[in-house]
Amino acid sequence: MNNDLATLRKKIDHIDAEILALLQERMQHSIRVGNIKKENELLVFDEVREKELIQKLQKKAGKNLSPELIEAVWSTIMAESRHLQEAR
C-alpha cells in the first residue's frame, strides 16, 4: 500500500511539474499577445473572449472537474496573463 501511495505521489509530482511548465509557456504567449495588442492599440481585457474560453473549457472538462473549479482556475490564469500584458 505504501508503495502504491509513493508511486501515485510521484506521478502527481510529475503532472504538477508539467502543469507548471505549461503555465510558463502560456504566459510567454500571453506576453506576445500583449505586445500585439499594444502595437494595434487594443485593450488588454477581452471579456467576451474570456467568457467564451471558460465556457468551452467547462464543456470539455468532464465529470471530475466542476465548472466552478474551471472558472476559478482559468480566471486566475487569465488575470495573471492580463497583469503581464499590462506590465509591458
MOPAC internal coordinates of N, CA, C and O (Angstrom, degrees):
PM7 1SCF
backbone

  N    0.0000 0     0.00 0     0.00 0    0    0    0
  C    1.4518 1     0.00 0     0.00 0    1    0    0
  C    1.5281 1   111.26 1     0.00 0    2    1    0
  O    1.2310 1   119.70 1   134.98 1    3    2    1
  N    1.3159 1   118.18 1   -45.02 1    3    2    1
  C    1.4573 1   120.99 1   178.29 1    5    3    2
  C    1.5142 1   111.87 1   -62.51 1    6    5    3
  O    1.2310 1   120.98 1   144.45 1    7    6    5
  N    1.3476 1   115.74 1   -35.55 1    7    6    5
  C    1.4618 1   120.11 1   176.12 1    9    7    6
  C    1.5170 1   110.91 1   -62.19 1   10    9    7
  O    1.2310 1   120.78 1   137.05 1   11   10    9
  N    1.3233 1   116.11 1   -42.95 1   11   10    9
  C    1.4706 1   120.67 1   178.24 1   13   11   10
  C    1.5235 1   110.74 1   -62.50 1   14   13   11
  O    1.2310 1   120.84 1   137.31 1   15   14   13
  N    1.3129 1   116.00 1   -42.69 1   15   14   13
  C    1.4575 1   120.71 1   179.85 1   17   15   14
  C    1.5266 1   110.49 1   -63.45 1   18   17   15
  O    1.2310 1   120.52 1   134.28 1   19   18   17
  N    1.3114 1   116.62 1   -45.72 1   19   18   17
  C    1.4646 1   120.86 1   179.45 1   21   19   18
  C    1.5225 1   110.76 1   -63.18 1   22   21   19
  O    1.2310 1   120.23 1   138.38 1   23   22   21
  N    1.3130 1   117.17 1   -41.62 1   23   22   21
  C    1.4630 1   121.37 1   178.91 1   25   23   22
  C    1.5222 1   110.94 1   -63.34 1   26   25   23
  O    1.2310 1   120.89 1   134.47 1   27   26   25
  N    1.3210 1   115.90 1   -45.53 1   27   26   25
  C    1.4668 1   119.50 1   179.59 1   29   27   26
  C    1.5267 1   111.46 1   -64.70 1   30   29   27
  O    1.2310 1   120.28 1   140.98 1   31   30   29
  N    1.3150 1   117.07 1   -39.02 1   31   30   29
  C    1.4596 1   120.01 1   178.35 1   33   31   30
  C    1.5263 1   111.28 1   -65.21 1   34   33   31
  O    1.2310 1   120.22 1   142.27 1   35   34   33
  N    1.3206 1   117.19 1   -37.73 1   35   34   33
  C    1.4697 1   120.22 1   176.48 1   37   35   34
  C    1.5201 1   110.41 1   -63.81 1   38   37   35
  O    1.2310 1   120.40 1   139.37 1   39   38   37
  N    1.3184 1   116.85 1   -40.63 1   39   38   37
  C    1.4606 1   120.82 1   177.60 1   41   39   38
  C    1.5297 1   110.61 1   -63.00 1   42   41   39
  O    1.2310 1   120.65 1   137.27 1   43   42   41
  N    1.3307 1   116.35 1   -42.73 1   43   42   41
  C    1.4650 1   120.33 1   178.41 1   45   43   42
  C    1.5212 1   110.35 1   -64.14 1   46   45   43
  O    1.2310 1   120.13 1   138.07 1   47   46   45
  N    1.3252 1   117.35 1   -41.93 1   47   46   45
  C    1.4713 1   120.86 1   177.38 1   49   47   46
  C    1.5256 1   111.12 1   -59.93 1   50   49   47
  O    1.2310 1   120.76 1   139.23 1   51   50   49
  N    1.3210 1   116.14 1   -40.77 1   51   50   49
  C    1.4655 1   120.67 1   178.26 1   53   51   50
  C    1.5319 1   110.59 1   -64.41 1   54   53   51
  O    1.2310 1   120.47 1   135.72 1   55   54   53
  N    1.3095 1   116.70 1   -44.28 1   55   54   53
  C    1.4731 1   120.86 1   178.38 1   57   55   54
  C    1.5269 1   110.26 1   -62.47 1   58   57   55
  O    1.2310 1   120.16 1   137.76 1   59   58   57
  N    1.3285 1   117.30 1   -42.24 1   59   58   57
  C    1.4690 1   120.72 1   178.11 1   61   59   58
  C    1.5254 1   111.05 1   -59.62 1   62   61   59
  O    1.2310 1   120.33 1   139.52 1   63   62   61
  N    1.3249 1   116.97 1   -40.48 1   63   62   61
  C    1.4682 1   120.66 1   178.07 1   65   63   62
  C    1.5277 1   110.35 1   -64.71 1   66   65   63
  O    1.2310 1   120.28 1   140.81 1   67   66   65
  N    1.3245 1   117.07 1   -39.19 1   67   66   65
  C    1.4657 1   120.67 1   177.66 1   69   67   66
  C    1.5298 1   111.02 1   -65.87 1   70   69   67
  O    1.2310 1   120.45 1   137.68 1   71   70   69
  N    1.3225 1   116.74 1   -42.32 1   71   70   69
  C    1.4660 1   120.72 1   178.07 1   73   71   70
  C    1.5238 1   110.09 1   -60.58 1   74   73   71
  O    1.2310 1   120.51 1   135.97 1   75   74   73
  N    1.3162 1   116.62 1   -44.03 1   75   74   73
  C    1.4613 1   121.04 1   179.15 1   77   75   74
  C    1.5282 1   111.10 1   -60.79 1   78   77   75
  O    1.2310 1   120.41 1   134.83 1   79   78   77
  N    1.3262 1   116.82 1   -45.17 1   79   78   77
  C    1.4673 1   120.58 1   179.03 1   81   79   78
  C    1.5262 1   110.88 1   -62.65 1   82   81   79
  O    1.2310 1   120.31 1   139.40 1   83   82   81
  N    1.3156 1   117.01 1   -40.60 1   83   82   81
  C    1.4641 1   120.43 1   178.66 1   85   83   82
  C    1.5265 1   111.76 1   -67.34 1   86   85   83
  O    1.2310 1   120.44 1   142.86 1   87   86   85
  N    1.3261 1   116.76 1   -37.14 1   87   86   85
  C    1.4688 1   119.40 1   176.36 1   89   87   86
  C    1.5253 1   110.81 1   -64.73 1   90   89   87
  O    1.2310 1   120.66 1   139.69 1   91   90   89
  N    1.3285 1   116.35 1   -40.31 1   91   90   89
  C    1.4631 1   119.54 1   177.27 1   93   91   90
  C    1.5312 1   110.40 1   -62.14 1   94   93   91
  O    1.2310 1   120.45 1   137.00 1   95   94   93
  N    1.3171 1   116.75 1   -43.00 1   95   94   93
  C    1.4716 1   121.02 1   178.57 1   97   95   94
  C    1.5279 1   110.39 1   -64.39 1   98   97   95
  O    1.2310 1   120.60 1   138.51 1   99   98   97
  N    1.3241 1   116.46 1   -41.49 1   99   98   97
  C    1.4663 1   120.04 1   179.28 1  101   99   98
  C    1.5220 1   110.89 1   -61.58 1  102  101   99
  O    1.2310 1   120.25 1   138.12 1  103  102  101
  N    1.3105 1   117.12 1   -41.88 1  103  102  101
  C    1.4628 1   120.59 1  -179.77 1  105  103  102
  C    1.5295 1   111.31 1   -66.46 1  106  105  103
  O    1.2310 1   119.96 1   144.39 1  107  106  105
  N    1.3208 1   117.67 1   -35.61 1  107  106  105
  C    1.4691 1   120.29 1   175.94 1  109  107  106
  C    1.5270 1   110.28 1   -61.41 1  110  109  107
  O    1.2310 1   120.64 1   137.31 1  111  110  109
  N    1.3177 1   116.39 1   -42.69 1  111  110  109
  C    1.4667 1   120.35 1   178.35 1  113  111  110
  C    1.5353 1   110.41 1   -67.90 1  114  113  111
  O    1.2310 1   120.45 1   142.78 1  115  114  113
  N    1.3231 1   116.74 1   -37.22 1  115  114  113
  C    1.4643 1   120.53 1   177.96 1  117  115  114
  C    1.5221 1   111.43 1   -61.60 1  118  117  115
  O    1.2310 1   120.84 1   140.54 1  119  118  117
  N    1.3230 1   116.00 1   -39.46 1  119  118  117
  C    1.4670 1   119.87 1   177.24 1  121  119  118
  C    1.5240 1   109.84 1   -62.26 1  122  121  119
  O    1.2310 1   120.42 1   137.88 1  123  122  121
  N    1.3231 1   116.81 1   -42.12 1  123  122  121
  C    1.4737 1   120.46 1   178.13 1  125  123  122
  C    1.5287 1   110.60 1   -63.13 1  126  125  123
  O    1.2310 1   120.80 1   138.14 1  127  126  125
  N    1.3229 1   116.07 1   -41.86 1  127  126  125
  C    1.4658 1   120.17 1   176.88 1  129  127  126
  C    1.5258 1   109.47 1   -60.80 1  130  129  127
  O    1.2310 1   120.25 1   137.17 1  131  130  129
  N    1.3225 1   117.13 1   -42.83 1  131  130  129
  C    1.4572 1   121.17 1   178.49 1  133  131  130
  C    1.5152 1   112.29 1   -60.23 1  134  133  131
  O    1.2310 1   120.66 1   140.87 1  135  134  133
  N    1.3209 1   116.35 1   -39.13 1  135  134  133
  C    1.4664 1   120.18 1   177.68 1  137  135  134
  C    1.5287 1   111.00 1   -63.42 1  138  137  135
  O    1.2310 1   120.85 1   138.04 1  139  138  137
  N    1.3173 1   115.99 1   -41.96 1  139  138  137
  C    1.4712 1   120.29 1   178.62 1  141  139  138
  C    1.5301 1   109.96 1   -65.22 1  142  141  139
  O    1.2310 1   120.73 1   137.36 1  143  142  141
  N    1.3286 1   116.20 1   -42.64 1  143  142  141
  C    1.4706 1   119.58 1   178.00 1  145  143  142
  C    1.5234 1   110.66 1   -60.32 1  146  145  143
  O    1.2310 1   120.82 1   136.67 1  147  146  145
  N    1.3203 1   116.04 1   -43.33 1  147  146  145
  C    1.4635 1   119.93 1  -179.50 1  149  147  146
  C    1.5222 1   110.74 1   -63.66 1  150  149  147
  O    1.2310 1   120.11 1   135.05 1  151  150  149
  N    1.3322 1   117.39 1   -44.95 1  151  150  149
  C    1.4699 1   121.66 1   179.34 1  153  151  150
  C    1.5231 1   111.62 1   -59.91 1  154  153  151
  O    1.2310 1   120.85 1   146.61 1  155  154  153
  N    1.3299 1   115.99 1   -33.39 1  155  154  153
  C    1.4631 1   121.06 1  -176.97 1  157  155  154
  C    1.5237 1   113.03 1  -101.54 1  158  157  155
  O    1.2310 1   121.09 1  -167.83 1  159  158  157
  N    1.3401 1   115.52 1    12.17 1  159  158  157
  C    1.4589 1   122.34 1   178.19 1  161  159  158
  C    1.5285 1   112.68 1    52.84 1  162  161  159
  O    1.2310 1   121.19 1  -134.92 1  163  162  161
  N    1.3347 1   115.33 1    45.08 1  163  162  161
  C    1.4576 1   121.78 1   177.90 1  165  163  162
  C    1.5239 1   109.35 1  -101.28 1  166  165  163
  O    1.2310 1   120.84 1   -26.07 1  167  166  165
  N    1.3194 1   116.01 1   153.93 1  167  166  165
  C    1.4578 1   120.85 1   177.28 1  169  167  166
  C    1.5248 1   110.36 1   -70.99 1  170  169  167
  O    1.2310 1   120.60 1   -33.20 1  171  170  169
  N    1.3116 1   116.47 1   146.80 1  171  170  169
  C    1.4632 1   121.33 1   177.72 1  173  171  170
  C    1.5222 1   109.90 1   -69.31 1  174  173  171
  O    1.2310 1   120.13 1   135.62 1  175  174  173
  N    1.3314 1   117.36 1   -44.38 1  175  174  173
  C    1.4612 1   121.79 1  -175.45 1  177  175  174
  C    1.5182 1   110.73 1   -85.50 1  178  177  175
  O    1.2310 1   121.14 1   -57.61 1  179  178  177
  N    1.3286 1   115.42 1   122.39 1  179  178  177
  C    1.4603 1   122.18 1   176.72 1  181  179  178
  C    1.5273 1   107.20 1  -122.06 1  182  181  179
  O    1.2310 1   121.22 1   -89.93 1  183  182  181
  N    1.3208 1   115.27 1    90.07 1  183  182  181
  C    1.4645 1   121.24 1  -174.35 1  185  183  182
  C    1.5248 1   112.74 1   -58.15 1  186  185  183
  O    1.2310 1   120.46 1   138.36 1  187  186  185
  N    1.3220 1   116.73 1   -41.64 1  187  186  185
  C    1.4635 1   120.58 1  -178.93 1  189  187  186
  C    1.5247 1   110.20 1   -62.42 1  190  189  187
  O    1.2310 1   120.32 1   133.17 1  191  190  189
  N    1.3311 1   117.00 1   -46.83 1  191  190  189
  C    1.4642 1   121.37 1   179.39 1  193  191  190
  C    1.5287 1   111.07 1   -59.25 1  194  193  191
  O    1.2310 1   120.64 1   135.74 1  195  194  193
  N    1.3188 1   116.37 1   -44.26 1  195  194  193
  C    1.4596 1   119.77 1  -177.90 1  197  195  194
  C    1.5296 1   111.55 1   -65.82 1  198  197  195
  O    1.2310 1   120.15 1   137.60 1  199  198  197
  N    1.3162 1   117.32 1   -42.40 1  199  198  197
  C    1.4711 1   120.40 1   177.96 1  201  199  198
  C    1.5207 1   111.25 1   -63.53 1  202  201  199
  O    1.2310 1   120.89 1   136.93 1  203  202  201
  N    1.3395 1   115.90 1   -43.07 1  203  202  201
  C    1.4638 1   120.23 1   179.16 1  205  203  202
  C    1.5254 1   111.02 1   -62.57 1  206  205  203
  O    1.2310 1   120.27 1   137.74 1  207  206  205
  N    1.3179 1   117.09 1   -42.26 1  207  206  205
  C    1.4589 1   121.12 1  -179.95 1  209  207  206
  C    1.5217 1   111.08 1   -62.36 1  210  209  207
  O    1.2310 1   120.40 1   133.14 1  211  210  209
  N    1.3323 1   116.84 1   -46.86 1  211  210  209
  C    1.4685 1   120.14 1   179.85 1  213  211  210
  C    1.5247 1   110.89 1   -62.03 1  214  213  211
  O    1.2310 1   120.01 1   136.69 1  215  214  213
  N    1.3214 1   117.58 1   -43.31 1  215  214  213
  C    1.4634 1   120.50 1   179.16 1  217  215  214
  C    1.5277 1   111.39 1   -63.21 1  218  217  215
  O    1.2310 1   120.27 1   138.57 1  219  218  217
  N    1.3209 1   117.09 1   -41.43 1  219  218  217
  C    1.4582 1   121.40 1   178.74 1  221  219  218
  C    1.5299 1   110.50 1   -62.76 1  222  221  219
  O    1.2310 1   120.53 1   136.32 1  223  222  221
  N    1.3293 1   116.60 1   -43.68 1  223  222  221
  C    1.4564 1   120.64 1  -179.73 1  225  223  222
  C    1.5268 1   111.70 1   -68.56 1  226  225  223
  O    1.2310 1   120.45 1   143.39 1  227  226  225
  N    1.3138 1   116.74 1   -36.61 1  227  226  225
  C    1.4647 1   120.10 1   177.58 1  229  227  226
  C    1.5261 1   110.63 1   -62.32 1  230  229  227
  O    1.2310 1   120.08 1   142.06 1  231  230  229
  N    1.3157 1   117.46 1   -37.94 1  231  230  229
  C    1.4596 1   121.00 1   178.51 1  233  231  230
  C    1.5260 1   111.25 1   -68.46 1  234  233  231
  O    1.2310 1   120.04 1   144.85 1  235  234  233
  N    1.3167 1   117.53 1   -35.15 1  235  234  233
  C    1.4600 1   122.56 1  -178.78 1  237  235  234
  C    1.5266 1   113.55 1   -80.68 1  238  237  235
  O    1.2310 1   120.06 1   162.47 1  239  238  237
  N    1.3105 1   117.50 1   -17.53 1  239  238  237
  C    1.4631 1   122.27 1  -166.58 1  241  239  238
  C    1.5315 1   115.10 1   -63.98 1  242  241  239
  O    1.2310 1   119.52 1   148.23 1  243  242  241
  N    1.2825 1   118.52 1   -31.77 1  243  242  241
  C    1.4549 1   119.34 1  -176.89 1  245  243  242
  C    1.5111 1   111.58 1    84.31 1  246  245  243
  O    1.2310 1   121.34 1     5.26 1  247  246  245
  N    1.3257 1   115.04 1  -174.74 1  247  246  245
  C    1.4581 1   119.12 1  -171.00 1  249  247  246
  C    1.5207 1   115.64 1   -82.58 1  250  249  247
  O    1.2310 1   118.97 1   162.09 1  251  250  249
  N    1.3216 1   119.57 1   -17.91 1  251  250  249
  C    1.4621 1   120.35 1  -178.84 1  253  251  250
  C    1.5266 1   113.64 1   -84.63 1  254  253  251
  O    1.2310 1   120.03 1   172.90 1  255  254  253
  N    1.3264 1   117.56 1    -7.10 1  255  254  253
  C    1.4604 1   121.55 1  -179.41 1  257  255  254
  C    1.5214 1   108.84 1  -122.63 1  258  257  255
  O    1.2310 1   120.71 1   -63.57 1  259  258  257
  N    1.3070 1   116.24 1   116.43 1  259  258  257
  C    1.4646 1   120.11 1  -177.13 1  261  259  258
  C    1.5268 1   109.98 1   -73.63 1  262  261  259
  O    1.2310 1   120.56 1   -26.93 1  263  262  261
  N    1.3273 1   116.53 1   153.07 1  263  262  261
  C    1.4673 1   120.33 1   175.28 1  265  263  262
  C    1.5235 1   111.67 1   -57.29 1  266  265  263
  O    1.2310 1   120.37 1   146.06 1  267  266  265
  N    1.3292 1   116.90 1   -33.94 1  267  266  265
  C    1.4633 1   120.93 1   179.40 1  269  267  266
  C    1.5273 1   111.43 1   -66.27 1  270  269  267
  O    1.2310 1   120.59 1   140.56 1  271  270  269
  N    1.3216 1   116.47 1   -39.44 1  271  270  269
  C    1.4650 1   119.98 1   177.34 1  273  271  270
  C    1.5154 1   110.46 1   -64.38 1  274  273  271
  O    1.2310 1   120.24 1   133.74 1  275  274  273
  N    1.3231 1   117.15 1   -46.26 1  275  274  273
  C    1.4664 1   121.30 1   179.78 1  277  275  274
  C    1.5203 1   109.76 1   -58.41 1  278  277  275
  O    1.2310 1   120.58 1   133.82 1  279  278  277
  N    1.3225 1   116.50 1   -46.18 1  279  278  277
  C    1.4723 1   119.56 1  -179.57 1  281  279  278
  C    1.5275 1   111.29 1   -63.17 1  282  281  279
  O    1.2310 1   120.25 1   136.10 1  283  282  281
  N    1.3208 1   117.12 1   -43.90 1  283  282  281
  C    1.4664 1   120.32 1  -178.41 1  285  283  282
  C    1.5276 1   111.32 1   -64.61 1  286  285  283
  O    1.2310 1   120.55 1   133.66 1  287  286  285
  N    1.3261 1   116.55 1   -46.34 1  287  286  285
  C    1.4676 1   120.45 1  -177.50 1  289  287  286
  C    1.5233 1   110.68 1   -65.60 1  290  289  287
  O    1.2310 1   120.55 1   129.49 1  291  290  289
  N    1.3358 1   116.55 1   -50.51 1  291  290  289
  C    1.4691 1   118.23 1  -175.96 1  293  291  290
  C    1.5189 1   112.61 1   -73.18 1  294  293  291
  O    1.2310 1   119.69 1   151.03 1  295  294  293
  N    1.3056 1   118.19 1   -28.97 1  295  294  293
  C    1.4667 1   119.16 1   174.02 1  297  295  294
  C    1.5202 1   110.12 1   -62.91 1  298  297  295
  O    1.2310 1   120.64 1   140.27 1  299  298  297
  N    1.3207 1   116.38 1   -39.73 1  299  298  297
  C    1.4663 1   121.01 1   177.70 1  301  299  298
  C    1.5268 1   110.74 1   -67.25 1  302  301  299
  O    1.2310 1   120.46 1   135.41 1  303  302  301
  N    1.3140 1   116.72 1   -44.59 1  303  302  301
  C    1.4692 1   120.71 1   179.27 1  305  303  302
  C    1.5264 1   110.16 1   -61.31 1  306  305  303
  O    1.2310 1   120.35 1   134.50 1  307  306  305
  N    1.3261 1   116.94 1   -45.50 1  307  306  305
  C    1.4628 1   119.78 1  -178.10 1  309  307  306
  C    1.5272 1   111.80 1   -69.50 1  310  309  307
  O    1.2310 1   120.09 1   147.13 1  311  310  309
  N    1.3296 1   117.43 1   -32.87 1  311  310  309
  C    1.4636 1   119.83 1   176.00 1  313  311  310
  C    1.5241 1   109.92 1   -63.39 1  314  313  311
  O    1.2310 1   120.18 1   138.65 1  315  314  313
  N    1.3167 1   117.25 1   -41.35 1  315  314  313
  C    1.4662 1   120.46 1   177.48 1  317  315  314
  C    1.5225 1   110.64 1   -66.28 1  318  317  315
  O    1.2310 1   119.97 1   141.68 1  319  318  317
  N    1.3156 1   117.66 1   -38.32 1  319  318  317
  C    1.4684 1   121.61 1   176.36 1  321  319  318
  C    1.5207 1   110.83 1   -60.11 1  322  321  319
  O    1.2310 1   120.69 1   134.57 1  323  322  321
  N    1.3326 1   116.28 1   -45.43 1  323  322  321
  C    1.4694 1   120.97 1   178.48 1  325  323  322
  C    1.5279 1   110.36 1   -61.94 1  326  325  323
  O    1.2310 1   121.08 1   137.67 1  327  326  325
  N    1.3175 1   115.55 1   -42.33 1  327  326  325
  C    1.4650 1   119.95 1   179.84 1  329  327  326
  C    1.5381 1   110.24 1   -60.23 1  330  329  327
  O    1.2310 1   120.32 1   135.85 1  331  330  329
  N    1.3214 1   116.99 1   -44.15 1  331  330  329
  C    1.4752 1   120.09 1   178.51 1  333  331  330
  C    1.5340 1   111.26 1   -64.85 1  334  333  331
  O    1.2310 1   120.76 1   140.58 1  335  334  333
  N    1.3194 1   116.15 1   -39.42 1  335  334  333
  C    1.4650 1   119.66 1  -179.80 1  337  335  334
  C    1.5288 1   111.08 1   -67.16 1  338  337  335
  O    1.2310 1   120.41 1   140.29 1  339  338  337
  N    1.3089 1   116.83 1   -39.71 1  339  338  337
  C    1.4620 1   120.55 1  -178.61 1  341  339  338
  C    1.5303 1   111.79 1   -71.40 1  342  341  339
  O    1.2310 1   120.75 1   153.48 1  343  342  341
  N    1.3331 1   116.17 1   -26.52 1  343  342  341
  C    1.4706 1   120.84 1  -178.28 1  345  343  342
  C    1.5314 1   112.12 1   -76.03 1  346  345  343
  O    1.2310 1   120.06 1   169.84 1  347  346  345
  N    1.3013 1   117.49 1   -10.16 1  347  346  345
  C    1.4777 1   122.20 1  -176.85 1  349  347  346
  C    1.5070 1   111.04 1   -89.10 1  350  349  347
  O    1.2310 1   120.10 1   180.00 1  351  350  349

